[in-house]
Amino acid sequence: MQRVEHDLNPMKILFLADNFPPEKNAQASRVYERSCYWTAWNHKVTVITCAPNFPDGEIYPGYKNRIRQIEFTSGIRITRVITFIAPNTGRFFRVIDFLSYMVSAFLAGLFESRPDLVTATSPQLFGAVAGCALAAVKRVPFVIEVSDLWPESIVAVGAMKRSFVLRLIEKIELSMYARASRVIVLTRAFRQNLIRRGVPGNKIDVVLNGADSQRYHPRPKRVEIGRQWGISENEFVAGYIGTLGMAHGLENMLDAAGKCGCQARFMLVGTGAKRESLIAEAKRRELTNVTFIPAQAKEFMPDFWSLCDVALIHLKNSSLFETVIPSKIFEAMAMGLPLLLVAPRGEASDLVEAEGAGIWVGPDNPHELAAAVLLLANNSELRKRLAGASRRAAFKYTREHQAREMLQSYERATRPGSVEKNYQKSLTDESASCD
């Protein structure tokens, strides 16, 4: 990435994130891609993370679960710490995993040089606890990024029921927001949620997600890759690319695939807690039009997006998911793909419909989903129109734009009032919309 002049003072940023490349989930991509821009703009970035193991709980080749190891990539200093390794399933061992990262990240952070600020991202929340403690010890501002309303989200996906432990975690969550100098949220609905729960609106910045426009952009279909997985270049492909987890309700997609038959192929690329059960169920139903492809290296993801005629974004039927905007929406927009969103009506459906970039379908309705897939399969003019709108919208939701807005929030944390004028009107407008 070309080094450029930037209008904010260089900062030393200490970032805590338990997922980081070569892991492929949304948090890892988000933290890495923004950090690349920051280092190109002369900021110094250190990320404290763990040995890559998500989501299967198996350490990636070439890595070891050591007490502390340092590496550099794209100008980013990466400190990997020892943690308890567990797959992204179940509860008890995952909590031990989270807690071990909290302790290890805090201890490793003590040996890092004093930054200008410490920041952490959710999910999960225990990394933010470590970040908050480090900021207090080093006497610098703490900024928390809320990419997921965790722990509320673990109730929404059915991984945990409301209990004393959950209420305790929620108290810790609110204490993190109270202690933070700034709270960065990825959707306006998140901001409204936090304000309702007592977080002052004037300390919350909304920074919408985005995609890396240098990596994701329209390209011809990589038909040779499709053939390797039994996908014909003449097939209509509805592609789901991302985590196959408890939050996504992908059994509904299998129901729709059964109704579409040979008129559409459903391609699912990724891994996650539900992958094996989905494969078993597709096999039991003898769904020959569903293809499961393992998670791929980040650099190859655009090739698999290129196989898609429509990008399928799918979320479980839960009120929590009214507040989220899945990051794959922005990747698909950057690729110039029409979107087919299956989710509760909310932030994501509002964005897709406002941009004219796709079709929204409510969750748990395989008949409607199948009808939407077949409509797109048989209407090339509609696909072309939606794809054009999707690509035009993508220029508003880039990772570079997100990186700049986050830096402005960091500047507000480190130098209160320094960029207040630039944001006063937007904050006033946001507050009015939340009343």
N, C-alpha and C positions, 0 to 999 in steps of 0.2 A: 504494500500500500504506500502511495506516495506521501512523503512528509510535507505538511502544509502549515502555513501560519494559522493561528487560531486566536480568537478575540478574548479568551479568558486566560487568566494567569495560570501558569503550569502548576499542577497539583500532584502531590504524592497520595495515591489512593490505595488503601488496604481493603481488599474485597474478600469476604468470606462466602464461599459457595461450595457445597459438598458435591456438586456435579460440575464437571468441566471436561472438555475434549481430552481424549478421544471418545468420551461418552457422547451420545447422540440425542439426548432428550432436550426439551425446550430450554430448560435452565442453562445447560451446558452451552448451547448455541448462543443464547442471549448474552451471557456473561462474556464469552470469548469474543464474539463479533463486535460488541461495543468496545471492549478493551483494546481491540486492534485499532479502532479509530482513535481512542484516547492516546495510545502510545505514538501514533502517527502525528498527533497534535502536540507532542512534546510533554505529555503528562507521564508520570511514572506510576505503573500499575503492578501491584503484587496481589496475587490470588492465592488464598489458602484453601486447599481442597484436599481430597483423599486419593488413594490409588483407584484408578478407574475400574468400576465393577458393576455399574448400573446397566440393566435392571436385574440381571440373573444372579448377582452375588458372586460372580467369578471374576477374579482379577485378570485384566486384559494382558495378552502376551507382551513381554518386554517390561512389565512393571512388577514391583514387589510391595508388600504392605509393610513398609519400613517406618521407623519412628519419625524420621524427618528426611526429606530428600528435595533437592532444589533442581529445577530445570528452567529453561528459557524457550519461549516460542513467540514469534511475531513481536518481539520487544517486551513481552509480558514476563515478569518473574513469577514462577509458579512454585509454591511450597506445598508439597504433598505430605500429609501426616498419617500416622497409623490410626486405623479405626477397626471396630468389629465389623466384619463383612457379612452381610446378609442379603438374600434376594429380596426383590420388591414385592413380597407377598407376606401375608400374615401380619401380626401386630407386635408380639413380644420382642422378637429378635430385631425387627425394624426399629423399635424404640431404643433398644440397646445400641444399635448402629448409630442412630441420631445422637444419643447422649455421648457416645464415645467420640464422635466428631466434635461435639461441643467442647469437650474437655481438651482433646488434642489440638484443636484449632486455637483455643485460648492460650494454651501453653506455648505453642509455636509462635503465636502472635507476639508474645512477650519478647522474643528474640529478634523481631523485625524492627528496623529503624522507625523512628517516630514519623507517622504519616501526617498529612493535613486533615484527613478524616478517615473513619472506619465505616464501611458499609457492608450490609448483608442482605441476602435475598431469600424470600420464601418461595415455595415450601422447602424444607420444613422450618419450624420456628426456633429450634434449639441452636442452630447456627447463628441466628440473630441474638440470642442470649450471649453467646461467646463474643460476638461483635460489640454488643453494648458494653460488656465488661471490659473488653480491650480498650474501647474508646474512653471509658472512665479512668482506667489505669494510666493511659497515655495522655489524658486530658485534651482530647480532641473531639470534635463533633461526631455524632453517630447518626447515620442515615439508613433507614430500613426501606427496602423495596418490597412491596406487597404484590406478588404475581399470582397469589392464590390466597383465599381467605382460610388459611390453615390455622386451627384445626377443624373449622366448620366443614371443610371439604371432605375430610375423612369420614364424617358422619354421612354426608351426602352420597358417597359411593358405597356405603354399607360396611366399611372396614371397622367401624367402631360405633358403639351406641353411647348416647348421652349418659354421663356418669359423674361421680365426684372427681375422678381423674381428669375428665375432659373439662369440667368447670375450672379446675385448677390450671390447666393449660391455657384456657381462655383468659384467666386473670393474668397469667404471664404474658400472653399476647398483648393485652391492653397496656400492661406496664411497659412493654417494649415501645409501643406507640407513644406513650407519655414521655419516655426518656429520650426518644429520638429528636434530633434537631429538625429533621425533615422526614416526612413519610411520602414515598413515591409509590403511586398505584398505577396499574396498567389499564384500568377502565374507570369511567365516571361513576358507574354503579358501585364500584369498590369505595370510591370517595364518599358517596352518599351513605353507604353502610357504616363506614368508620365515623362519620359525623353523627349519625344516629346513636352510635355507641360512645359518644363523648369525646372523640378526638377533635381538637380544634381544626376547623376547615382551613385556617390561614397557614397551617404548617403542612398541608397535603398538596402535593403536585401530581397532576395527572399526566403521565407520559405513555401514550399508546405504543403498543408493540409494533414491530416492523420486520422486514426481511432484508437480508443482505443482497442488495441489487447487483453487487459484483459477482455473486454466485448464482443467483436465481434470475433468469431472464428467458424469454421465449427461444425455443430451439426446435429443430426438426425431431421427429420421433426417432429414438434409438431402437429401430426395429430389430436389430441383431440381438440386443439385450432382451427384448420381449420374446424372441424365439427361444432363447435359452430357458425361459420359464413357461414355454408352451402357450405364449400369447401371440396370436396372429395379428399382422399389421392391418388386417381388414376388420378386426373386431372393434366394437365400441367398448371402451374401457372406462369404468367408473373406479377411480383410484383413491384409496385411503392410505395415507402415508403418515406414520407416527406410532405412538404407543398404543398397544392393544391392551388397555387396562380396564379397571373396574369403573372408571368414570365415563366410559364411552358407549356402553349399551349396544355393542356390536352384534348381539344376537338378533336385533331388529334388522340389521343389514342382511344376515343370512336368510331371514324370512322373506325379505324383498328379493334377494337373489333367486330364491325358489320360484317366485312369481314371474321373474323376467325370463327365465330359461335361457335359451341360446341367443336371445336378442341383445344381451349385454354381459360383459365379463366384469366381475368385481375383483379388483386387485388390492390386496392388503399387504403393505410393506412395513415391517417393524416387529418388535417383540414386546413383551409385557405379561402381566399377571394372567391375562385371559387367553393368551395366544394358543396354548395347547388345548384348552377346552373348546375353543372355537374351531380349531382344526379337527378335533374329534367329532364335534357336532356336524360340521360340513361333510365329513366322511360318512357319518351315520345317515345323513339325509341324501347322500349321493349327489351332492351339488357339484357338477362338473364345470360350472361357470364361475367358480371361486378359486382364486389363486393366492396362496400365502407365500410371501417372500421374506426371508429373514432380514433383520435390520442391516442396513448398508452403511458403509463409510460416508461421512458427510460430503465428501467431494463427488460422490456418485449419486447423491439424492436428486439433483436436477435431471439426470438421465432417466430416472424412474418416473419423475413428474412428467417428463416428455412423453411417456407412454399413455398418459391419461387424456381422455377426451373431456372429462369433467372431473373436478376435484371434489371428493366426498368428505365433508367434515361432519363428524358424528359425536354427539354428546348424550349422556344418560338423561332421563326425564327427572330432573330435580330442580327445585327453585333456585338453588345455588348457581346453577349454570345459566340462569338468566343474566348473571352479572359478568360473565367471562367472554373473552374474545380469543379463541384458540389461535396460537401462533401460526398454524398451518394455513390459516386463511390468507395471511400476508405472503407466505411463500407461494401459494397457488396464484394469488394476484400477480406477483412478480413474474411468474411463469406465463402469464397471459391466459389462464384457464378459467372457464366458467365454473362457478361454485354451486354446489348442491349442499346446503346446510341443513342438517338434522339436529335440532336443539330446541329447548324451550324458548319461547319468544322473549327477547331481551336485547342486550347490548350487541351480540353477534348478528342477530337477524336484522336489527335496525341498521347496522353498518352495511351488511350485504345488500339490503333493499335500497338504502339511501344511495349507494354507489351504482345500483343497477347491474351488479356484477354476478347475480346468480338467483337461485330459487331457494326459498325457505320451506321446509317441511317440518311439521311438529314431530316430536319423538313418539316411539311406541305406535307407529302407524305404518306398518310395512306395505299396505295397499297403496297409500299415498306416495311413499318413497318409490315403490316400483313404478307407479304411474309417472312420476317425475323423471326417473331414469329413462323410461321408454319415450317420453316426450322429447327429451334431449337427444336420444339416440336417433329419432326419426325426423328431427327438425334442425338441419344444418344452419339455416339462417338464424334461428334463435341462439344456437351455440356461438355463432360468429358475433352476434350482437353482444351477448353476455361476456364473451372473451375480450372484446374490445374495451368494454367498460371496466372489466377487471384489470386489464393492463394499465389503463389510464389512471385508475385509482391507486395502483401500486406506487406511483411516484410520490404519493403523500405519506406512505407508510414504509419508509426505508429505515434500515438499522442506523445509517448515518444520522438521519434526523433524530432518531431516538437517542443516540449517543450524545448529540449536541444538547438536547433538552435535559438529559440527566446531568450533564456537566453544569448547566445553569442552575439546577436544583442544588448540586454540590456547592456551587459558588454561593448560593444563598445561605447554606449551612455554615460555610467557613467565614463568609464575610456578610453578615446580615445587613440587608438594605442595599447591597451593591448592585443587584439586578432587580430590585423591587419594582421599579417603574415599568419594566418590561412585562411584568406578570400581574400587576395590580388589576387591570381591567379583566383579564381572563379569570382571575380568582374571584372577582366580584360577580361575574356572570355565572361561574360555577356555583357559588354560594346561593345565588338567587334561585338556581334550578333545583337546589337541594332543600329549599324551605318548604 
